[in-house]
């Protein structure tokens, strides 16, 4: 860890500081969550590039950010689980449940089938789940030839960022009619997402921007990369989530309130969209 400080302090000082961080990390990662007034949960797996044993390595970590009733985002958990399988997500979520985290009112996910299956197993089919619209956009582009990417992106954004649920529904149907003829795989992929791509429309429109994506976790990764030099050698994969937590705990990375937090107390409405194409 001496490399993180660029030689500004002695290795002995760094060693003592790191031992203290490890003690605090162990306490934080096993803390009681029953007192967390979390109404929204953002879940995503993210790949963090670092160096282990002097080799460039991608470390896959699972992360949960909670949104408290006052709109403040807070890191609930971050762990190296070795991937994003259903088993990994089940273990991750079971740990949160065992530590007392209450069932959230709304969950935003990256669209990984393993995660959605784990959520349903823990909290039931009625849990409002929102698939990240940014992840789905990337997925749609993967089904289309490059020459159609600009056109596809314009149509998708026109649909997702429409001002009302009624307009979203109208543009979704138009999107499917067009792309079933132009590139069937794109239309099939959009249909596969089902109503979970549009769960955000059950919220007050002031919340739509913050409720459509898992970008809060993506931004954590970006902030981590800004502060940790890629040439820094870390001792093991488990150090990655601990170091990211330490950057948050020390205030070097800060999270702000979500957009539309003033209306978080409003109950979710029914799904207003008729998803029949």
C-alpha positions in Angstrom: 0.0 0.0 0.0 3.1 2.3 0.2 2.6 3.1 -3.5 -0.7 4.7 -2.8 1.0 7.5 -0.8 3.8 8.0 -3.4 6.5 7.8 -0.7 5.1 10.8 1.2 5.1 8.8 4.5 7.1 5.9 5.8 6.1 2.3 5.2 5.6 1.8 9.0 3.1 4.7 9.2 1.2 3.2 6.2 1.2 -0.2 7.8 -0.3 1.0 11.1 -2.9 3.1 9.2 -3.8 0.1 7.1 -4.3 -2.1 10.1 -6.7 0.5 11.5 -8.6 0.6 8.2 -8.9 -3.2 8.3 -10.4 -3.2 11.8 -12.9 -0.5 10.8 -13.8 -2.3 7.6 -14.5 -5.6 9.4 -16.8 -3.8 11.8 -18.6 -1.9 9.0 -19.1 -5.0 6.8 -20.8 -6.9 9.6 -22.8 -4.0 11.1 -26.5 -4.2 12.0 -28.6 -2.8 9.2 -31.9 -2.8 11.0 -31.7 0.9 11.7 -31.1 1.8 8.0 -34.2 3.6 6.8 -33.6 2.6 3.1 -36.6 3.0 0.7 -34.7 2.3 -2.5 -31.8 -0.1 -3.2 -29.4 0.2 -6.2 -27.7 -3.1 -7.0 -25.0 -3.7 -9.6 -21.9 -5.7 -10.3 -18.9 -3.6 -11.4 -15.5 -4.5 -12.7 -12.6 -2.6 -11.1 -9.3 -2.6 -12.9 -6.3 -2.9 -10.6 -3.0 -4.7 -10.2 -2.4 -7.9 -8.2 1.0 -9.5 -8.0 2.1 -6.8 -10.5 -0.3 -8.0 -13.1 -3.2 -6.0 -14.5 -6.4 -7.6 -13.1 -10.1 -7.1 -13.4 -11.9 -7.5 -10.0 -15.6 -8.1 -10.1 -17.4 -6.7 -7.1 -21.1 -6.6 -6.1 -22.3 -3.3 -4.6 -25.5 -2.1 -2.9 -26.3 1.6 -2.5 -29.3 2.5 -0.4 -31.4 5.6 -0.7 -32.7 6.8 2.7 -36.1 8.4 3.1 -34.5 11.8 3.1 -33.0 11.1 -0.3 -29.4 10.6 0.8 -27.5 7.8 -0.9 -25.4 5.6 1.4 -23.2 2.6 0.6 -24.8 -0.5 2.2 -22.4 -3.2 1.1 -19.6 -3.9 -1.3 -18.0 -7.3 -1.7 -15.8 -9.3 -4.0 -18.0 -12.4 -4.8 -16.1 -13.7 -7.8 -18.8 -12.9 -10.3 -22.5 -12.1 -10.8 -24.1 -15.5 -10.7 -27.4 -16.2 -9.1 -25.5 -18.0 -6.3 -23.3 -15.0 -5.7 -26.2 -12.5 -5.6 -28.2 -14.8 -3.3 -25.3 -14.9 -0.9 -24.8 -11.2 -1.1 -28.5 -10.4 -0.5 -28.9 -13.1 2.2 -26.2 -11.4 4.1 -28.0 -8.0 3.9 -31.2 -9.7 5.1 -29.5 -11.5 7.9 -28.1 -8.2 9.2 -31.6 -6.8 9.3 -32.0 -4.8 6.1 -35.7 -4.2 5.5 -37.4 -5.0 2.2 -37.0 -1.9 0.1 -39.9 -0.2 -1.7 -38.1 0.0 -5.0 -35.0 -1.7 -6.4 -32.8 -0.7 -9.4 -30.7 -3.5 -11.1 -28.4 -3.8 -14.0 -30.5 -6.5 -15.7 -28.4 -9.5 -14.9 -30.8 -12.5 -14.6 -28.9 -13.9 -11.6 -29.6 -10.8 -9.6 -33.3 -10.6 -10.5 -33.8 -14.3 -9.6 -32.1 -13.7 -6.3 -34.3 -10.7 -5.5 -37.5 -12.6 -6.2 -36.3 -15.5 -4.1 -35.7 -13.3 -1.1 -38.4 -10.6 -1.4 -41.1 -12.1 -3.7 -42.5 -11.5 -7.1 -44.3 -8.3 -6.0 -41.0 -6.4 -5.4 -40.9 -3.4 -7.7 -37.8 -3.9 -9.8 -36.4 -1.4 -12.3 -33.9 -2.6 -15.0 -31.2 0.0 -15.7 -32.1 1.7 -19.0 -28.4 2.5 -19.7 -27.5 -1.2 -19.5 -30.4 -2.1 -21.8 -29.4 0.5 -24.3 -25.9 -1.1 -24.5 -27.5 -4.5 -24.9 -29.7 -3.3 -27.8 -26.7 -1.9 -29.6 -25.1 -5.3 -29.3 -27.9 -6.8 -31.3 -27.7 -4.2 -34.2 -25.1 -3.6 -36.9 -23.0 -0.6 -36.3 -24.6 1.3 -39.2 -27.9 1.4 -37.3 -26.5 2.4 -33.9 -27.2 6.2 -34.2 -30.8 5.6 -35.4 -31.4 3.0 -32.7 -30.0 5.2 -30.0 -32.2 8.1 -31.1 -35.3 6.0 -31.1 -34.5 4.5 -27.7 -33.8 7.8 -26.0 -37.0 9.3 -27.5 -38.9 6.5 -25.8 -37.1 6.3 -22.4 -36.9 10.1 -21.9 -40.5 10.9 -23.0 -42.2 13.3 -20.5 -45.2 11.1 -19.6 -46.1 7.4 -19.2 -48.6 7.7 -22.0 -46.0 9.1 -24.3 -43.5 6.4 -23.3 -46.1 3.7 -24.1 -46.9 5.3 -27.5 -43.2 5.4 -28.4 -42.5 1.9 -27.2 -45.1 0.5 -29.5 -43.8 2.5 -32.4 -40.2 1.4 -31.5 -41.3 -2.3 -31.6 -43.2 -1.9 -34.9 -40.2 -0.3 -36.6 -37.5 -2.5 -35.2 -39.3 -5.8 -35.8 -38.9 -5.0 -39.5 -35.5 -3.3 -39.3 -33.7 -5.6 -36.9 -35.8 -8.3 -35.2 -33.1 -9.1 -32.5 -33.4 -5.5 -31.2 -37.2 -5.7 -30.8 -36.9 -9.1 -29.2 -34.4 -7.8 -26.7 -36.6 -4.9 -25.7 -39.6 -7.2 -25.3 -37.5 -9.5 -23.1 -37.0 -6.7 -20.6 -40.8 -6.5 -20.1 -42.3 -4.0 -17.7 -39.2 -4.0 -15.5 -37.7 -1.5 -18.0 -40.5 0.9 -17.2 -41.1 0.5 -13.5 -39.8 4.0 -12.9 -43.1 5.3 -14.4 -44.8 4.2 -11.2 -43.0 6.9 -9.4 -43.5 10.7 -9.3 -41.9 12.1 -12.5 -39.5 14.2 -10.4 -37.8 10.8 -9.5 -37.6 9.4 -12.9 -34.0 10.6 -13.6 -32.6 9.0 -10.5 -34.7 5.8 -10.7 -34.0 4.7 -14.3 -30.3 3.6 -13.9 -27.6 2.1 -11.7 -25.3 5.0 -12.6 -24.6 5.8 -8.9 -22.6 2.6 -8.7 -20.9 3.3 -12.1 -19.8 6.7 -10.7 -18.3 5.0 -7.6 -16.1 3.0 -10.0 -15.1 6.1 -11.9 -14.2 7.9 -8.6 -12.2 4.9 -7.5 -10.2 4.9 -10.7 -9.5 8.6 -10.4 -7.9 8.2 -7.0 -6.2 4.9 -7.3 -3.4 4.8 -9.8 -3.6 1.8 -12.1 0.1 1.0 -11.4 -0.6 0.6 -7.7 -0.2 -3.0 -6.6 -2.8 -4.3 -4.2 -2.1 -7.4 -2.0 -5.3 -9.3 -2.8 -8.7 -9.0 -4.5 -10.5 -8.5 -1.1 -8.5 -5.2 -0.8 -10.5 -3.6 -3.6 -13.9 -3.3 -1.9 -12.2 -2.4 1.4 -10.2 0.4 -0.3 -13.3 1.8 -2.1 -15.2 1.8 1.3 -12.3 3.6 2.9 -12.4 6.4 0.3 -16.1 6.9 1.1 -15.6 6.7 4.8 -12.9 9.2 4.8 -15.0 11.7 2.7 -12.7 11.5 -0.4 -15.7 10.2 -2.3 -19.1 11.7 -1.5 -22.6 10.9 -2.6 -25.3 13.4 -2.9 -29.1 13.1 -2.5 -31.1 11.6 -5.4 -33.1 13.9 -7.7 -36.7 14.1 -6.7 -36.0 13.1 -3.1 -38.8 15.5 -1.9 -41.4 13.1 -3.3 -39.9 9.8 -2.0 -42.7 9.5 0.6 -45.3 9.2 -2.1 -46.5 5.6 -2.6 -45.8 3.9 -5.9 -48.7 4.1 -8.4 -49.9 1.2 -10.6 -48.1 0.4 -13.8 -49.7 2.8 -16.2 -48.3 1.3 -19.4 -50.1 -1.2 -21.6 -47.1 -3.2 -22.8 -48.9 -5.1 -25.5 -47.2 -4.1 -28.7 
